[in-house]
Amino acid sequence: MLVQLAIRDIVLIDRLDLSFRDGLSVLTGETGAGKSILLDAFSLALGGRGDGGLVRHGEAQGGITAVFDVGLDHPARRIAAEAEIDTEGDLILRRTQMADGRTRAFVNDQPVGVQVLRAIGAALVEIHGQHDDRALADAATHRAILDAFGGLHTPLAAVAEAAKGVRAARATLAEHRARVEAARKEADFLRHAVEELTTLDPKPGEEAVLAERRTVMQQSEKVARELNDALAAVGGPHSSVPQLSSVVRKLERRAAQLPALIEPCVAALDAALVALDEARTVLDAALAEAEFDPRELERVEERLFALRAASRKYDVPADDLAALRERHVADVAAIDAGEEALAGLEATLAGAESGYVRAADKLSAGRRRAAKALDAAVKAELPPLKLERARFITEIVTDPEVRDAAGTDRVAFWAQTNPGTRPGPMMKVASGGELSRFMLALKVVLADRGSAPTLVFDEIDTGVGGAVADAIGARLARLADGVQVVAVTHAPQVAARARTHFLIAKDSVKGSGRVTTRVVPLPVEARREEIARMLAGATVTDEARAAAARLLQGAEA
């Protein structure tokens, strides 16, 4: 609930500090005393629109601070925590209004954006008045109000979860479909590449082996002639081997005559003959290796050309062509599998949408049951408020094509003020006074169904009196049993039922020619005098005092 409200330099208020209690608090005073200024300042602290004109004349800035004591699990704390605001202790909302129109917002002394301040303020306070276009008069909130009244948290959560599933399935399908479409555009190229590379059948390292073999064959043509000449010199028709062999035989026959001289020569010549024989063997082997089939060279060159052409075409090294083929094979398989998976994902989405429809239908049925109960409950509150001929109608329109996390229903609170008239949206059909009483009846019914902890009613008793004003006071007091209620009122019947009574008045500031608004809590005797003034007007009579005393006694009974 609201614990304290501090206002500095706002219009006619120079310095104001108010402490609030639970239950019903009323603010009364003469017209023009500053009640609207007080509410405008309070709205500013809750995230309302700023206005440099609110700053008291001659001051550079004004400020409003509102302190709230709420439970640890209150939604306002959750909103603050999501904005990374320290939420220990009280929630302190502060707004500074500059004379040039700029504003600054703080929650627990941490700077925040106005949107965050407004969200927290909306969770803490609801302001209702006969000209109010927010709160219950805002059709955008009616669906959530009906769900809270009907206790539809479980089916609502089921719809939200189903909607989440539909979004996820739709996103997965869209992403996969985009991949498949992109793959389809490359499918022809990929299939051609796989066919071409499969026919080529490249092997890692193959290019280097072929290049080396081609080099050997190309060089062999150049050295074969020299090898043949060498072989002819060693073992051909003009070789010296036969002549050397004949000389060795002759010397061997003379060896007995002079062995010491001949034997070393024979040995040297034998070694030369052996060396020449080895040279011939090596030359034969070299010539055999140098021999090649010209068609093999042609085949090697064609293979090298094919590998290098594919390397240029696919912009990868020849050694990577085999890996590229495997990747393209996998890509083609993925395309084929993607086409098959697409149908599966479409079926998954269809299943998610069917689940959403079932959950939404169940929620819609719950809403229609809750709407009947809500209409009956509000109807029971209308006769004492002199709306006995009026009807409150919860209008539900279901559109299966419009789906969101809260279902397919559009909910609006309608009213029929007199029999025979056409029902319509509450804001359009009800007059200002009727609208205020409709909203009061609705708030009484909804008091324990997720209401903000502080409710402010701005002159909802305007234009009524007597029994209607007393009925309004009774309902405000009953409402205050569950939530904190602050009412700005001109009705003595309402003021008499308050637990706390504030008087708003204007005082002249000595020697300055200015006036300032003051707000003071009234003790019992002062309350009786103020209620008597509200009853009698400018001249308070003993009869008015006696009537005020009776109102106070009746309210306590």
Secondary structure, DSSP 8 states (H G I E B T S, - for coil): -EEEEEEEEETTEEEEEEE--SSEEEEE--TTSSHHHHHHHHHHHTT----GGGB-TT-SEEEEEEEE---TT-HHHHHHHHTT---SS-EEEEEEEETTS-EEEEETTEEE-HHHHHHHHHHHEEEEETT--SGGG-GGGHHHHHHHHHT-HHHHHHHHHHHHHHHHHHHHHHHHHHHHHHHHHHHHHHHHHHHHHHHH---TTHHHHHHHHHHHHHHHHHHHHHHHHHHHHHHSTT-SHHHHHHHHHHHHHHTTTSHHHHHHHHHHHHHHHHHHHHHHHHHHHHHHHH---HHHHHHHHHHHHHHHHHHHHHTS-GGGHHHHHHHHHHHHHHHHHHHHHHHHHHHHHHHHHHHHHHHHHHHHHHHHHHHHHHHHHHHHHSGGGT-TT-EEEEEEEE-TTS-BTTBSEEEEEEEE-STTS--EEHHHHS-HHHHHHHHHHHHHHHTTSS--SEEEEESTTTT--HHHHHHHHHHHHHHTTTSEEEEE---HHHHTT-SEEEEEEEEEETTTTEEEEEEEE--HHHHHHHHHHHHH-SS--HHHHHHHHHHHHHHH-
